[in-house]
């Protein structure tokens, strides 16, 4: 009888052990299945976003929508890097776009500060400029992450040869990564605090633009390169005149319907303190908007260029008048000479 009870207890323990093993295997199997599902979902989301979401967005001109999308979806899409390959290409676009969101906030704070200065409110101006630097710090971090993902996918331009591009979108994302690198450096400078962006990034970007087809990309690669020459001492090759190159790039952008060259030209002019040239570029851009349609495939980039030039126009207007560019007056300025109007001599009618 004792032996029977011992055998029965042993049998119960074995059954308990077997049940535990079965449960463990089952749970482990669920984990494997879940991982496979997550990986498949991640691969599908990456491919869909790269091949459809980004091109769809580039055909739109709603910058606010693109900004909201990049900030809202970046954590979700980037988290798939935990279960499948890191979405480096997609990350370039997400962090470049979200960086521009933070830069837009910085511009808003700057305009508020300039308006406060115009109104002789020093405390409000100081507070606005502090917020501006915080926003630039955030922008620099985001742009730098885009640059890091660019290097992870294509290789550091300082250490590698030009990549072999699979298609036009591949080449465009490469260019976007170069732009993010230069923007990261500029935002770090504007923030007046270092977040780890290398100071040689400008010269690296300038050299890497030679990997791109200048004509295909609306003169932007040369415009980007000439901007580096104009802004960073020691990068300009002998015999090159940056402003001449920038003027050519602007014309190429106008003809292509993607006027990014105007932005590079205005940035270089502003860096030299040439306000008259900045105004001239803004006028030229505003006139082009009236006469030339945006490229249907790249409306977003063209709208982004316009938005940046409106911001430059707003800065000039606020500094001089206390308010932004009036509605319907983009391309004109507060000190423009008004054309004389014809008046009728009423004396002969009396």
Secondary structure, DSSP 8 states (H G I E B T S, - for coil): -HHHHHHHHHHHHHHHHHHHHHHHHHHHHHHHHHHHHHHHHHHHHHHHIIIIIHHHHHT---HHHHHHHHHHHHHHHHHGGGTSS--HHHHHHHHHHHHHHHHHHHHHHHHHHHHHHHTT-HHHHHHHHHHHHHHHHHHHHHHHHHHHHHHHHH--TTTS-----SSHHHHHHHHHHHHHHHHHHHHHHHHTS-SS--TTHHHHHHHHGGGS-TTTTTTHHHHHHHHHHHHSTT-S-TT--HHHHHHHHHHHHHHHT-THHHHHHHHHHHHTT-HHHHHHHHHHHHHHHHHS---GGGHHHHHHHHHHHHHHHHHHHHHHHSS---TT-TT--TT-----------GGG-
